Every structure is written in structure tokens, then in C-alpha cells.
Amino acid sequence: MTTTLQTQPPLVLVDGSSYLYRAYHALPPLTNSKGQPTGAVKGVVNMMRRLVKDYPHSPIAVVFDAKGKTFRDEMFAEYKANRPPMPEDLRPQVQPIHDIVRAMGLPLLVIEGVEADDVIGTLARQATEQKRDVIISTGDKDMAQLVNEHVTLVNTMTETVLDIPGVHAKYGFGPELMIDYLALMGDKVDNIPGVPGVGEKTAQGLIQGIGSLDAIYADLEKVRSLSFRGAKTMPEKLLEHRDMAYLSYRLATIKVDVELPLTPEAIQLSPPDNQRLRELFEDLEFKSWVKEVGDGASTPATAAPQTHSPAASPEQTESVVAAAPSQVRYDIILDKKLFADWLQRLQNASAFSFDTETTALEIMDAKIVGVNFAIEAGVAAYVPCAHDYMGAPEQLPLDWVLEQLKPILEDANKIKIGQNLKYDRSVLLNYGIELRGIYFDTMLESYVWNSIGSRHNMDDLAQNYLDYKTVTFEELAGKGVKQLSFNQLKIEDAGHYAAEDADITLRLHQFFWPQLEKIESLKSVFENIEMPLVPVLSRIERNGALVDANLLGKHSIELGERLTQLERKAYEIAGQEFNLSSPKQLGAILFEQQKLPVIKKTPTGTPSTAEEVLQELALDYPLPKVLMEYRGLAKLKSTYTDKLPQVINPRTGRIHTSYHQAVAATGRLSSQDPNLQNIPIKTEEGRRIRQAFIAPEGYQLVAADYSQIELRIMAHLSDDAGLLSAFEKGLDVHRATAAEVFGCSLESVTPEMRRSAKAINFGLIYGMSAFGLAKQLHLGRNEAQQYIDRYFERYPGVQRYMNNIRALAHEQGYVETLFGRRLYLPEINAKNKNLQMGAERTAINAPMQGTAADIIKTAMIKVQAWLDESGLDAKIIMQVHDELVLEVAEAQLEPVREGLIARMSAAASLKVPLLVEAGVGKNWDEAH
């Protein structure tokens, strides 16, 4: 059982325009000795500094209104007509605020044609779609329409928080009705007209009594029966001003689809420019702040959580960002003389950074366009070989260049430094070169140092740790269908980009490696797990998996027929035809016609038809049950039976997924293009997809899987006598748990009791509450709590472990796996209890999930080394969760199976046996 932990800190979006006016009106009119007004600047910066302190690990973006008109002015000429011009003593304070925000290292957004609200709304919607939490710092009530399960408003000046319950408490209705509320009462400040005669209390009475604007206008006569003053004559007013009400609705609606220059994941903290801050603070005469920034020395961006322990952590390291070189020299090598000079320097160097520039990202098809390297910070070179645009200068032949470099690239004693060297190793193998000496990968150095501190791509790492803005590929090549491939780029542009890659990679290594060396456990994870895994994963990706396209095609046709049958069945139950994929039509059928209970609403106030809602309704109603089956089969068809044949490489006849090491916070591998991790195993349809993964003639597949690995790790970590005993005796641990919890003999445990015990075993690992267990087992909450209480009575060591690990996490700010991998917990001491409890659940689970990840990675390294030494005709073709799949010659099945089990079982030493189950078959389903 595997889940992906969500450990990202919340994204913080600051309504800078709201801050500006609130600070101006809240503080006295301060000026410096030059008569320059500074009160608003001081107020805004104070709030920003407080925000950074309150959310030290969150990316923060500050959004201001742009000058000029917006789309709302085109919609309504009198929009904001009543608003007075900006006060004369406020106007000159805007630019210093912008300058200070930028110098603090915070992204500043000013988008023409829309308001700050619209920019914030768009980013909040995008983050919500990614299930990422957002804090909007504002004093603007209009923003309450954006509140949802992931979006919360915080007013820094009044220290109030507005989440979904908060909106209900303040207004008497949910955030999904805020736009309707604003449309009815209007807004004098923005000159949104609303309905004349409808003020705050009347608007609240209408919304609370009837609901949305549409609902009110659908039943105006019902308004007369409401209890607010003037209700009896209100229908006529509403009818008379209907057009104005709906215009007001459009004006009050925050736009959530603005075209922006960046996405939520691109918002990152940069190191503060202390020298610039000092200059600004001195000019404004903020003397205490001048002292704080000292002499203006540069400091690194905060990358990891502040902790409460003397234990070393990323933000406590003494080193600073790798110093930028005083001069930068990037060579573009077009002649053999300069190439010979660089070749000699590479031969003399003990280590150098290396990178390839290619035509594609797919490893089996990518062709090298050029190579780049650096031997010291600020000194790098690019060798173009295959730029083929019209007018391109003559370049050194690729085959000749690679022939010259091959001895160095294949020299295991030459230390290679790169960013995602797995890719470069695979591409070079297309040219018969085995890249050896892969010692350092900056993507993995960053990932091991702090898996949640940053995205681990080079551009973000350079910005966050070197305070350096790299040239991005999109800046050179464009976007979308018109994007150029690297061979089409002009050499002078490509040369700087490529050489910069090598230079920045080397400088990132010079920053990260000293940090890892100071923490022995992290250094060990990097040297003994992550780096040795790079060539292993490269091998697996290139091996690929053989897939029977014909079988998938037949399965796809059958799925299509089954989907048609389900569609007809849905029409029959509904009594009409409708689009099963349309939430709007589906909502109308389920909640308006069939009157099913509304379990959850969307941010706009409409009943939700999300999967978890249909899942719950499917327990009691036939149409949601059909829809759930339809959705599941449709997803299998589009994701696997239709798509897998399309990604078969025509040259190898296999699919070649890409494994990612630096994505999941706990160390788990993920796969992409195609994603092999999500093929269901428990359903007949999922198993049929696995049947299409086949062995070639003369071979069979061996699939080896760790049995209940996370529960075994829990037994080891908790040292619980009952759990240890169950595993040592080889008992069915779920049956044993059922016997303990239900107080009966092993023989008396029914399948239902075992199912409940399994839910408890895994649920507690993932921090499930009594409420969650009750929902899963369809029990009352009290009964579920009794199960949990009884479990802890029988397994007191588990409860002791959970209490201890929570306390340790609060104390030091992180937890560790058995191998020493760390997971920082930014919210573990958050004031928001929900955030804190989420971090506590992660603290319990991460050591188990992370240790399981370390074990399977270690096993892969051991198994590959054994296969290389033994000469056996076998190769690893897939890694999925806790399972390895090998393609093995039929004559060698037994020795491979036995050796595989032995090496996987020995990947870690626990207090209970690491049980590995291995099966054999002509296809993956048979072998599993």
C-alpha cells in the first residue's frame, strides 16, 4: 500500500494594493528628514516582514494593481468612478515599496488590464487544482469568494483568519455565495451599483433565506415571506433592477483565468539582496532595519524549516551561497585548436561538470546537438556539432568530438558532475559511450539535502541558492507548437545557454556538497543510495518493457463496448440521455431531477460531482454506482489500453518509462511517460492490462514484491512485542490484529473482521482518525474509536512510537528514515492546528514510507550488481512501488528467482524478517 505525501508548505499570495491603502490610513503621516513620506512604506514592509516570519518556508508572491483601465471599465464605464485619486503623499511611496519587496527576494506581480484580485484569484485556482494550500493575505472582503478547502484569507493587521467556517460565521452563508451577496448590495468604493435599497442586512437576509441570485430571481414571490424589513416590496425592486444585479455580479466576480507569466510552482523565495535593502532603508531613514541588514553581505535563501534543536539542518549551516566568480568566460568551440586546448584541460582536471544538448527528451530517440563542460566556476565551454539552421557556421563533426571525449567520459576515475546525469548517460549510450565516474548530481544533492526546500531543476536551484537568474530554454526557443528544437537555435544563443548550464551546475555542486558533508547521514544516503541508483535506473529505462499491442487493442475495443453499455444503463436510470463527462449535466440529473443529497459543493456553490462524492453516493444509489464504474473504465482506456501502444518505441518495440528520483518528498520513485505506478492490481480490468506486459520468446517474467513492508518497518520502529511476535511467527498480521482487536482466536477471525483489521493497520500508519476509519468501514464514529482504542491496548508499542515521533518532530523539525534520509516538516509547529496535525501525520508515516523507499532502492542496486557479476541472462525491466520485475531466460529462472529473493531480503536488517514473494509467468499478471 503506497500513498504520496503532500508536504508542500502553503503558497502565500499578498494583496499588495490592500496592504498599501490599509498601511497608509492606519499609520500617522511619517516623513524623513528630506520631507519624503514614509508611513505607508513602513507599514507595508512591517506587514511583509511579519508575513515572512509567520510563513518562513512558504513561497510568497506580492501582487499590486497596475496603472490604467481594466476589463471591468469596458464592462461598466462608471466602474470605480467614485474612487478619489491616490493621495499625493501616497503616490511617491509606491515605487520604494516595490523596490523593497523585490530586494526582499519576493516575486512582485503587476499585470495590466486586470486587478490584483484577478491575479491572486487565478493563482489560487491553479493551486487549488493541484490540491495545494493557499494563504491570501488581504483585508478585502471581496476575496472571500475565493475561500475553499485549500484557500484561506488572513488579515495581517487584525490577525483574523477567514476559512470556510469563518465565512459562514461572519456572513451566515458559505464563500460560494459571496459574489451573489456583493451583487445584491453593491460596493460604493468600487461603484458596483448592486440593487438600490439593498444593503448589507437585506442582502444577507435574501441569501440566507433563499440562496443564490439565480435562486432568488427564480422565486421572487418567496422574498415576501422573509423576515427582514421591506421584504414585502422587495420583489418589485429586484425585478426592476435585475439587469443591474447581474451586471454587478459580473463586476464583483474575481477573474480566475488571467494569462500570467508564472504558475504557482514557479513562485519561489530568492535570497534577499541585503546590499540593496541597506541602500533603500538608509534612504528612507529606517535606522533599526539598516542595522539588521548589517554591511549588506549576501545571504542564502531559506530552504528548510526553522527547527527547535541544535541538530544541524539546512538553514543552520555556516556556509553561504557559493560566491559568484569575478569574471565569466564562456567559449564556443568551433575549431580543433580551441577544442584541443579544452580537451587537455579536461584531461588534467580531476573533476568537471558535463552536459549534453539534444533534440528531444525521450532517451531512446534523442540526438546530441552539442556538449558542454566546466572545470572551474565562471569558466565553461560549449561544442556545437549539429546546429542545422540556414546560415549556421561550420561545426566540428559530432562523431569526431565524441571519439575525442570518449576516453575521458568512460574513465571511472574522472569525477563527473551534472544535473540529471541519468539522462546524459542514456543519451551517450545511443552513441556507444558508457558514461562512468558519475559521482555528483546537483539535482540529487539538492533533493537529499532538503527534499521539500525547492523544486530541484537547475533554474530554480540557481535562483534559490546562487541568487542567479539563468537563461531558460523557453526564452530562447519559444513555447508550444512553434517551439524550436535545440539544433534550430542560433549558435551564439545556444552557446551561452549551454555553457551557463555547465557553469551553474558546477557552482551548485560547490554549494551543496559542503552542506552534505557536514551531516553524515545525508552524505551516506547520497553516496550509498541515490548516486549508485543513477546508472541502475538508466539501465532499466533503456531495457524497457515488452508490451502486446494487439492484446491492448482488443482490450480497448472491449472496454469501449462496456462503456457504451454503461452509458445506456445510465440513460435508462436517469430517464434521458446526457453527457456523462459533463459536471453541469450530471449535477442537474443527480441533484435536481433525482434529488440525491448534496454532499459537497464546488467553490462556485454548485453541488460537486467529484469522485469522492460519487463514491459515497454509490453506496446507496444506482446511478452514481454506474458512473463510478464508467469513470474507472474510461480512465483505464484513455491512460493505458489506448495510450500504451502509442508509446511503444518503433526501433526497440518496447515502452521506455522515465523514473524520477527527486519528486516524492519521502524518497519514493515515480515514473512518467507512461506512469507504471498507477496500473490497478485488484480489479479484473487492471490485471488484464498487466497481462499485456509480456516476456519475449525463450524468456519469462519474474516479479518480486516485499510483503507488507511498511507494517514490518512499523514493527521494527515501534519495537512492539505483539507485532514483532506476529511477524516472527509468520502469521497473517491482519488476521492476528483482528484476533487481538476483536478478542477471539485466530481460527475464529472472519473475512469481515480481517478486512476491518487491515483498515486499522494501514489506516494508523497513514494517520487515519476515528472519523476516517468510520467512513471507510461504514461504522459509527464511537465504534471506530473503540476499535482504535482496543488496537492500542493490544499494541502499546505502536502508540508509544507515534507519541515519541510526534514529540521528536516538534523538537527538531524533521524526521528520519532508518537510513538517515530526512524529511523536514515546516508546519509541525504552525499556529494553525489543522496544518500542525497534518504535519504530525506525516511525521508518523514518513519514516516508514521513506525507509521502504530506501530499502527498494538499495535492493535495486544490489540486484543489478549481482546480475552484472553473475553473467545471468536476466535484466530488470520495471520497478513499481515495492516490486521489481525482471525478464529472465527460461533456463535460468530458478537461480535468478532465488538470488533475487536473497538480495532483496538482505537490503536492510530489521527486527523482523523482510519477506519477499516472487512469482514467474509469461506476463506480468501471471508473475505477480
N, C-alpha and C positions, 0 to 999 in steps of 0.2 A: 504494500500500500504506500503510495507516494503522493505528496502534495507539494505545491510550490509555495514557499513562504512569501508573503508580501511584507517587506521590511523597509520600504521606502519611507523617508520622513515626508510630512505633508509639504506640498507646494504652497508657498505664501505669495499672494498677489496683493499689492498695496495700491489702494486708490489714492494716488498722489495728489490729485486735484481736491479730493475731500480733505486730505491732510492739510493742504495749503490754506484753504479758507478757514478751517477749524483752528489751526495754529494762529492765524492772523487775528481772528476775533477773540481767541482765548487769552492771548498774552498782551501785556502792555506794549505800546509802540516804542520798542527799543531802537537805539541808534548807536553807531560807533563814533569815535572822535572826529571822523570825517563827515558826519551827518548822514551816513548811509544807513537806511532802515535795515534792521537785522532780526526783529522779533519773530517774524514768520519763519525765517531760516532756522533760527534756534529751536523753535517749536517743532518744525518738521524733522530736523536732524535728531532732536531728542527722541521723538517717537520712533524714528528709524533705528536708532541705536538700541532702544528698548526692544524693538521687534527682533533685531539680530540676536540680542541676548536671550530672548524668550524662545527663539527657534534657531539654535546655533547650528543645526545640521540641515536645515531646510534650504532649498533654493528659493531665492526671493526675487521677484520682479516688481519694479515700481512703474506705474502707468499714470501718465498725465494726459489731459486733454490737449489736442493740437489746436493751433490757431485756425480761424476760418470756419466756414459753414460745414454742416454735416448733412447726411441724407435726410434727417428729420426736418431741416429747414426747407428742403424741397417738398416734403410731405405737407408741411404746415408753415406758411410764411411767418406767422406770428410766434413760432416756437422760440421760447426764451426772450421774447421781445420786451418783457417787463424787467428782465435782469439788468441791474445797473452795470456800467463798465467796471473793469477791475480797478480797485482803489489805486491812486497814484503812488502811494508808498508801498504797495504790494508788488506792483509790476516789476521794479528792479530787483526783487528778491527771488524771482522765478529762476533766472539763469544760475545764480550761485547754488540754489538747491539742486538743480540738475547736475551741476559740476561736482558737488559733494557726493551725491548719490553714485555717480559714475566712479568717483575716486574711492568710494567705499567698496567697490567691486560688485555692485548690484546692477543687473541689466535694467536699462531705462527704455520704456516704450512710449512713443508719441506717434500715433497713427492718424494721418489726415483723413478727413471725410467721415470719421466716426468719433464717438466719445470714449473716454477711458472705461466707462461701464461696459461698452461693447467689446473692447479688447479683453477686459477681465472675464466677461461672460463667455467669450469664445475659448479662452484658455481653460476656464473652469469646466466647460462642457467637454473639451478634449480630454482633460484629466479624468473626469467622471467616466468617460467611455473606457478609459484604461484602468478603472477602479482604483484611482489614486486619490488620496485625501487632499483637500484644498482648504487653506485658510485665506479668507478675503478680509483684509484689514481696511475698514471703512466706517464712516458714520452715516452713510447714505441709506435710508430706509428702502429705496427702490431696489437695492441689491438683494433684499430678502427673497425676491423671486428666484434667485439662483441657488438658494439653500436646498440641499438634498442630503442623502445619506453620506455623501462624500464631501460636501461643501458646507463650511461653517463661516459665519461672519464674526469678526472680532473688532470691537471698538476700543482702540488703544487709549483714548482719552477718558472714557468712562469705565473701562475694564469690564465691559459686558460682552457676553458671548451669545450669539443667536444661531442655534441649530434648529432642527425640525420641531422638537418640543418647545424650544424658546419662541419660535414664531407663533405656534399655537397659543402659548401662554400670553404673548403680548397682544396678538390681534384677534384671537378666538377662531382662527382657521389656519390652514397649512400654507406653506410657501407656494403651492401650485395655484393658489387663488390671489396672490399678491397683485398680479397685473390687473385682474378684474377690479380689485379694490382701488388701485390707483386710477384706473379708467373711470370709475364712478365718481370719485371725489376730486380728481384732477390734482394739479400741482401748481400753486401760484408762482413758485420760484422759477420753474421751467415753462410757465404759461401753458401747461397742458389743461385744456378747458374743462374736461370732465362733464358731469351733468349739473346744470345750475340747480342750486337748492340742495345738493347732496354734499354733506360734509363728512368728517371722519366717522362720527357715530352713526349717521344714516347709512354710509357705505358698509360699515361693519354689520349693521342690522340686516341689510339686504343680503350680504354674503353669508352671514351665519344662518339666516332664515331660509335662504333658497339655494345659494351656491354661486356658480359662475355667471358671467354676463349672459352667455347663451341661455343658461337655465332660467335666468330672470326674465329675459325677453320672450322665452318660450311660454311663460305662465305669468303674465303681468297681473292678472287678477289676484293671484296668490299674495301679491305685495300688500294688498289692502288689509290682509289678516295679520300682518306683522305688527309687533308691539311698539316700534319706535314712533316718535311724534311726526305727524304728517304722512303716515303710511297710506291713509285713505285716498289722498290726492296724488300720491307719488306715481302711480301708473301713467297718468296723463303726461307728467313731466318727462318720465323715462321715454315714453313713446315719441314725444315731440323732439327730444334731443338724442334719438337713437343713433343717428349718423355721427354726432359729436362724441358719443360714448365709444363707438367703435374706432373712430379716429384717435381718441385718447388712448384706447387700448394699444393701437399700433405704435403711438408715440412713446408709451410707457414701457413697451416691450424691449428688453435688452437684446441686442443682436448677438447671436452666438455662432455666426458663421463668417466672421471677418477674415479676410485673407491676411495672414500675419507672416512676418519674416522668420518666426521661430515657433517651435512646438513646446509643450510643457517639458518634455525630456531634454530639450536643448537649453533650458534655463538652469544655469549653474552659477554658484558663487565664484568670483575671481578674487585673487589676493588684493587686499586694499593697497592703493597707491599712497603710502604714508607721506612721501615727499610732497605730492600734490595736495593731500589733506592738510599738511602743515602750512603750505602756502595759502590755502583758502582760509584756514582758521586764523592765521596771522592777519590776513587782510580784513577779515570780519571782526577781529579782536576777541575771539573766543579763547581766552588765555588758558583756561583749565584744559581744554581739548588740545591746545598746542603742546602742553606738557605731556599729555597722554601719548601722542604720536612720536614724541622724542625727536630724534635727529632726522626722521623721515626714512629710516632704513626699511627696505622692502621686507615683508613677512609673507610666509606661505599661506595659502588659503586653508581655512579649517576644513579638514577632510574627514574627521572621525568624531564621534561623540565625545563630549566632555565627560570625564569619569570622576569617580569619588574615591580614588585609590592611588597610592603611589606607584602601582603597577604601570609599566611602560605602555603607552598607547600612541597612535599616530600623532595626535595633536600635542603630545608631551615631548616629542623628540627634540633634541637640542639643535639639530642641523637646520639650516634654512634652505630655501629653494636654490638649486644649482645655479651658481652665478652665470649670468649671460656673458658670453665671450666679448671682449672689447672690439674685436673685428670679426666679420664673417666673410669667408671666401668660398664660393660655390663654383666649381669647374664643370663646364660642359665639354666632354671629351669627344672630339671629332677626328683626331688624328692619332696615329700609332705612337708618336713620340710622347705625347702627354699621357696616353694610356700606359706606356712602358714605365713612365715615372710613377704613376699611381700604383701600378702592379708591384713595383719594387717596395713602395711604402706599405702596401698590404702584406707583402711577404715578411717585412721587418717588424710589423706590428704583432703584438701578442693577442690583441683583440680588436675587432672593428664591428660597426653596425652595418647591416646589409639588408637590401630590399629589392624586390623586382617590381617593375611596372608592366602591366599586362593588358590584354584586350578584353578580358572577361573575368568574372568572379568564379565561374564554375571550374574546378580544379582540373578536370579531365580535358577541357576544351581551351583553357586559357593559353594564349601565346605571348611570349615575352616580347615587349617593345623596347625595354631598356633595363639596365641595372644601376643601382646607386649604392654608395657606401660612404662612411665617415670614420676617421681614425682619431679625431680629437674634436672637442666642441668648437663649432664655428667653421670647421674645415670639412667639406664634403664634395662629392662629385657625382655626376650622372653621365652614363654612357648610353646615348640613344643609338638604337640599332634598327628599328623597324617603323619609324615615322614615315607614312606614305602619302601625306597630303601633297597637293600640287605645289611645286616650288620648294619642297623640303630639301635641305642640303644633303650632300653625300655623307653617309654614316659608316661607321665600322661594321663589318659583317657580323651578324649575330653568332653564327657558328664559330667564327674565329675568336670572338670575345669570350664565349663560353669555354672554348678549348683552352684559352689562356688562364681563365679563372678556375677551371675545374680542379687542379691540384690543391689550390688554396681552399676552395669550398668543400672539398672532400677530406681535408686534413682535420682530424678529430682534435688535434692539439691547438688549432687556431680557434680561439673563442669567438663565436658569432653572437651578436646582439641584434635583436629585431623586435618588431611589433607584429604579432601574429605570424610567427615563423612557420607555423604548421602549413599555412598557405604557400609560402615561398618554397618550402621543402617539396610540397606536392607538385608545384609548377615545374621546378627544376628536374623532377623525375621524368617529366614529359620529354626532357632533352638528355636523359641518360646520366644525370648528375645526382648523386646521393649527398645531400647537404649534411655534413657532420660538424661536431663541435657546437651544437645548439645548446648554449649554456644559459642565456638570458633572454627572456621575452618580456618587454616592458608592460604589455597587456596583463600578463600573469603576475608580474611583480606588483603592479597596482592592485590587482584582484586579491592576492594573498595578503598584502599589507592592510587593505580595508575593502572588503567586497562591496560595501554599500556606500563608500565615500564619493564615488564619481562613476559616470559611465567610463568604460575602460578603453575607448577609442583614442587614437593619438591626438586628435584635435582638442577633445575635452581635457585630456591629461595635460597637454601643453598649456592650455588656458588656466587650469586649476593649480598646477604645481610649478610652472615656469613663468606664469604671467605672460604668456606668449600667444599671440593670435596667428595661427597657421593659415596658409592659403588652402582653401578647401577645393576638392575636386569639382564641385558644382560651380564654384566661382570661375573656373577655367572652362569647363565642358558644358555648362548649362544643365537644364533639368528635362525630365520627361522624354517624350519620343524624339525630341530634337537633340538630346544629349550626345555629344561627341564621344567616341571611344578614345583611349589614350593615344593610339597611333595617329589620330587625326589632329592632335594638339600641336601647335607650333613649338618647335624645339626650345626656343628661348623661354617660353612659359613653362613647358613641361620640365625643363632642366632645373629651374628654380624650385618648382614644386617637389620634384623627386629628390634633389639634394637636400632640401629642407627636411623631408621625411627622415632621411638617414641621420642628419644632424640632430634633429629634435629627439629621435629615438635614443641616440647616444646620450644626450643630456638628461633625458628622463631616467635612463638607467643610472646615471651618476647621482640622481636624486634618490631613487627608490632603494638601490642596493644597500647603501649605508643604513637606511631605516630597518631593512630586514635583518641585517647582520646584528643589530642590537637586540633583537628578540629571537632567541634561539629556536623556539617552537615554530615561529613563522618561517624562519630560514629553512628549517627542516621540511616543512610542508612544501615549500617552493622547490628545494633541491631534490627531495626524495619522492615527491608525488607529481606535482604539476609539470615540471620540466621534463622528467623522463616519460611522461604521458604524451608529450607533443608528437614524437615520431610514431608512437603506437597508434594514436588517433589518425594520423596521416595515413598509415598503412591501412587501417580499417576503412577509411573513406575511399581510398583508391581500390581496395579489394571489391567493394560494392556488394550488392545482394542481387542474386538472380531472381527474376520475377516472371511468372507465367502471364503474359499479357492477354492471351486468349481466354484463360480462366477468369481473369478480372473482367474481360469484356462480357462474357456470359453472365457473370455475377451482376454486372452493371445493368444488363438488359432485364434480368430477373428483379433487381431492385426497382427499376423503372416501372415494371408491371405491378409490383407490390405497392408502390407509391400511388399508382393510378387507382388501384383497388381501395386504398386507404382514403384517397381523395373522394371517391364516390361514396364511401361509407360516411365520411364527414358531411358531405352534402345531404345524405339521407337523414342523418341525425339532426342537422341544422334545418332541414326543410327547404333548402335553397343552395344554389352554387355561390361560392365566394372564393377569394384568393387566400389560400391557407398561409401564405407568406406575408400577408398584409396585416400588421398590428391593428390598423384602424378598422378594417373589415372584421377581423377576428374579434376585436373588442366589442363591436356592435352586436355580433352574433351571440357571444358568451354572456355579456353583461346587460345588454338592452333587451334582446329577444328572449334568451334563456334564463335571464335573471339570476345568474350564478353569483355567489358572494364575491365582492371586491376585496381581494386580499392585500393588494398593494397598488399604489398609484405612481405614475411617472412624475417627473418634475413639473410637467405642464398640467397635471391634475387629472389626466385620463387614466382609467384602470389599466394596470400593467398586464401584458401578456408574456412576460419574461418566462424563461424556462422554469425557474424555481416556483413561480406562481402556478403554471400549468401542471407541474409535478404534484403540487399539493392538491389542486382541484381534481387531478386524475384519480386520486384515491376514492372519490365519491361520485364522479360524473363521467359519462361515457365519451362525450366529445373531446374534452381535454386529454383523455387517455389515448384516443385515436391520434390527436395532434402530436402528442409526445412521441408516439411510435413513428409518425410521419417525419417529424423533425430529425429523429435519430437516424432513420434510414437515409433521409436526404443528405445529411451531413456525411455519412459513410460513403454515399455515392459520389458526391462532389469532391470530397477530400481524398478518397482512396481509389475506389474502383474506376472512376473516370480519370483521375489525375495521375495515378502511378504509371500507367502505360505511357503517358505523355512525357514523363521524366526519365524514361529508360534511355541511357546513352546509346546512340546508334553505333558507336565504334566498339563499345565493350559489351553491349547487350544487357547491362546491369543498371540498377539505380545507385547513385552515389550521394548519400546524405552528407550533411556537414555537421560535425559535432562542435558544440561551443562550450569552452571551459569557463569563460568569465561572464556568465549570465546569472545563474541562480545564486542567491546570496550564501547558501549553505554549502556550496561545492558540487551540487548535482550537475551532471552533464545535461545539456539539452541538444536536440537535433532539429535541423531545419532543411527544407527543400529536398526531400519531403521530411515531415516530422514523423518519426517512427515511434515516438513515446506515447502517442495517444490512440494507437490501434486497440480497440476494446478486446478483452480476452474472455469476458464472462458471457458474451452473447454469441449466439449461433452465427449471426452475420459477421461479427468481428473475427470469429475463428475462421470463417470462410476466406476472409482477406488474408489471414496468416497462411492459409493453405496455398496461396498464390506465391509465397516466398519458398522457392524450391532449390533443391540441390541439382547440379549438373549430372550427367551420366557418369556412373562409377563413383559417385560421392553421396554422402548423406549429411544431414544437418544434426549437430549436437547442440542442444540448448541446456545450459546450466544456470540454475537460479538459486539465490540464497533464500532459505526458508525462514520467514518471519524474522528478518534480520533486525528490524528496529525494536521488536519486543525483546529479542536476545540482548541487544545493546541496553535496553531499559533494565533488564535483569542484572547486567554487569554493573551499570552505573548506580542502581539503587541498592545493590547487594541484598535484595530482599530474599529471605530464606525460602519462602513459598515459590516464588518464580524460579529461583535457581534450581530448586529441587525438581520442579516440573520439567525444566529443560534437560537437566542431567539424567532424568529417568526416561527421557524420550517421549513424554506424554504429549498428547494433543493439548496444547496450552489453553486453547479456547474451551475445550471440554473441562480441563482442570479448573479453569477460572469459574466456569458455570457451576461445577460441583461445590466450590468454595462459597460463591455468592448466594447460591440457592440452597446451600446446606444439604446436599444429597450426595449419594455415591456417584462415582464416575459412570457406572453402568446405568444409572437412572436418568442421566442427562438426556433430555430430548433435543431434537434438532432446533426447536424454537429457543430452548434455553441456551444452546451453544451459540446461536445467532446473536442473542442478547449479550452474551459474554464477549463475543468477538467485537461487537459495537462498543462495549465498555473498554476493552483492551486498547483498541485503536483510538477510540474517542478521547481517552485520557491522555494518550501520547500527544494528540493534537489540540489539547486544551479544551475539550468539549465540556460545556456546562450541563447542569441537570436539565435545563430548558432544551438544549440541543439534543441530548440523549432522549428526552421525552418525545421530541418531534420525530427523531429517527425511528424509534421503536413503537411510536403511536401509543404512548403511555401518558398517565397523568404526571405532572412535574414532581409531585411528592413521591410517587412510586419510583421515578427515575432517580431522585435524590437518595432514596433508601438503597437502591442498587449500588450507587457510588459509595455511600457510607459503608455498606457491607463489604465492598471491594477493598476499601482502605483498612477496614478492620482485619481482613484476611491477609492483606499485603501492606503492612505498615511501612515497610522499607520504601515502597513507591511514594507514599505520601511524604515521608521524610526527605527523599530525594527532591521532590517537587518544591517543598518548602525551602530546602537548602539552596537549590539552584536559583530560585527567585531572589532569595536574600543576597546571594553572591552577585547576581546580575545587578541588583540595586547598588551594591557596594562598588563594583569595579566597572560597570557599564558595558560588559561584554560577557559572552560565554564561549567555551572552547569545546572542540571535539577531543576524542582520545588521542588523536594525532597532533593536537596543538593548533588546529585551524581556529581562527577567531571569527565570531560574528558580533559586531557592535550593535547595541540596542539604543538608538538615540532617544526613544520615548520612554525608557524604563523609569525615569524619574519625572515624567511630564506631569504638569498640574492637572491636565485633562485625564480623568480616571479611565475613560474608555481607551485612550492611547496607551496609558500605562498598563492596563490589563492585557491589551493586545501584545505589548512587548513582553509581558510576563509569560504569555502562552508561547511566544517564540522562544523565550529563554528555556522553557521546558523541552520543547521539541527540537530545537536546533542542534544540541549536542548529539541527539540520536540520528536525525536526518543527515547531519554533517558527517558523523562517524561512518554511517552507511555509505555515504558518497566516497569518503576516503578509502574505505575497505574495497569497494568495487574498482576504484582507480588503481589501488595497489595490486589488486588481483590481475587487472589487465596488463600491468607492467610485468608482473611475474610470469603470467601465461605466455606473453609474447616472447620474453627472454628464453623461456623453456622451449617454445616452438622453434626459435632461431637456432638454439644449441642442438636440439634433438634431430633436426632434419626431417621431422614427421611431415607428411603431406596433409597439412591442415592449416587453416587461416581463420582469424576472427573476421566475421563479416558484419556483425551488429552488436551494439550494446544498448539495452533498453531497460531502464530502471535498475533492478538488481540482477539482471540476466545478461549472460554472454551467449552469443550464437556463433558457432564455428561451422565451417564447411570442411568435411573430413573425408579422405579417401576410404572407401568401404573396407579395404584390407586392414586399416589401422584404427578402426572405430574404438575397439576396447582399450588399447593403450592410451589413446587420446582422451577418452572419457574418464578413465581412472586418473590420469595425470592432471586433467583439468579440475576434477573434484579435489584432488590433493592440494593443488596450488591455491585454489580459491578458498579452501578451508583454512589454509595457513596464512591468509592475508592479514590476519590480526589475531592476537592472543586475548581471548575473553575468558571470563569465569565460567562460561557455558560453551558447549560446542557450537562452532559455526557450521550449521548443516547446509550442505549443497545437494540439490536434487538435479540430476542430469538425465535427459531423455534423448532418444535417437529417432529420426524419421526422415522420410523423403521430402517433407516440407516442415515449415516452422510449427504449424499446429500439431502435427504428429510428434515432433520432438519436444514440445513444451510439456 
